[in-house]
Amino acid sequence: MRVGLSLVCLCASACAVDRSGLGSNDTIDGGALDAPGFDAPGIDAPGMDAPMGMDAPMGVDAPMGVDAPMGVDAPMMMEDAGTDAFVPDAGTDVPVFVCLETAQRCVDAELQTCTGGAFVPTETCLLGCLDAPSPHCGFYTPSNVGSFPASAPSAGIDSATWDTDACEAIPHQSRTATQAGGTSVCIVEFESLRQDGTLTVRGSRPLVILALADVNLNDVTFERNVAPWNSVGNGANGENRDLRADGGGGGGSLCGEGASGGYGGESGGGGSRRASGGGGGTPQAGGYMMEPLLFGGRGGVGGAGASRGFGGWGGGAIQISAMGTVTLSGEIRLVGERGGAGRDGTDDDGFNVGAGGGGGAGGGLLIEAGLRIDAPGTVLLGGGGGGGSSSCYDRGPGDPGEEGAFIRAAQGGDRGPMCPDGDGYGSSGGDGGWTDDAPTDGNDNGRRRANGGGGGGGAGCLILRSPDRSSPTHNGIERTSGLTIE
């Protein structure tokens, strides 16, 4: 406003000069001040008033005057183009945010960290970014072993053999740990794992595979020949009463219950000489989710002496925990071993004729995946069949049980063949359980000089934990649960 007032005063002064008589002076009016001096074309024309005067057309007010069109107020006045428009609007009115160093925030699935006053991407979170209790990438805690590794290398392997009793010698990032209950497991850690060919696992420790991303498995077999006793799930040994009265061994248990072995011997009068078959092992409680990791129970021994049939080993135990996707494309074998056959007394043990051993229970497979379980393959978790018995000296052994492949219920061992005098044969063992149904009992129709067959082993456990999953073809007992991302 001060500029406008000063220019008005200037205009008034010019008019006063013009009216004071300066225009009648020839020297001044004719050639100097009035023409082309102050009045024409001087101050008034085309001077300060017109056409280039202060008022019009380029005067103070119009068209380039203080007010319009390029004056102080419009369109390039100090207030609009200066203090209000550029300095306050791009500066004071729209502040530049400066974050606190090392502060973090979630933007969709991305974790960002403040560095040098600005947020920059730190990590793309596989399981999403969570704000509470503070910004972090989602994760879950793997069962039995506490945590995933901070880092691990990726690997692609073909056929290989891993011994869990020599865990640190496995040519990958491996270690042992103690799980709940005090038993040891062998842990092998990866960023991601792709396995082709056949992976053979052996040893007395369960195997745990941990991966920060994905796991792809083809064919995996856990050998049972050195697995330890699982005292809870082991089948009981059959009784022995005399040289030809042996009960069959009971089948081992895990999720499915092993069957009892068949009876042996005879009964008569007021007393009994019949030997009872061993009972099946005690299965894990109905809510058992492979925590802790356990092998399948071993089958019991049939009778006594050198001719007895030995029980089969239980199937192995494997846990696969991946932050990403677990894919099973081939066959995973964790089956129970078949029960051994009773022999015919020719093994230098005083003519004792043996009963069949119980089959081992199928093992356990626990799969945890943060994203998905994709399982077009097959998981074999069946119990081993019970071993058959022999009946007569020097007449040959019974038949061993059926290997626990894809049989649903492990079959009990057969009774021994009839002796030449028609007096001998024993009783068959019961069939192991593979659903929530109880197994069948060993038979109680043994006759004189008879021996019982072994009981079939119970089915193993298949445990799946993932937000999104498909179930493989299997012959175990499947249980599922959710996975909490925290």
Secondary structure, 3 states (H helix, E strand, C coil): CHHHHHHHHHHHHHHHHHHCCHHHCHHHHHHCCCCCCCCCCCCCCCCCCCCCCCCCCCCCCCCECCCCECECCCECCHHHHHHCCCHHHHHHCCCCCCCCCCCEEEECCEEEEEECCEEEEEEECCCCEECCCCCEECCCCCCCCCCCCCCCCCEEECCEEEEHHHHHHCCCEEEEEECCCCCEEEEEEECCEEECCEEEEECCCCEEEEECCCEEECEEEECCCCCCCCCCCCCCCCCEEECCEECCCCCCCCCCCCCCCCCECCEECCEECCECCCCCCCCCCCCCCCCCCCCCCCCCCECCCCCCECCCCCCCEEEEEECCEEEECCEEECCCCCCCCCCCCCCCCCCCCCCCCCCCCCCEEEEEECCEEECCCEEECCCCCCCCCCCCCCCCCCCCCCCCCCCCCCCCCCCCCCCCCCCCCCECCCCCCCCCCCCCCCCCCCCCCCEECCCCCCCCEEEEECCCECCCEECCEEEEECCCCC
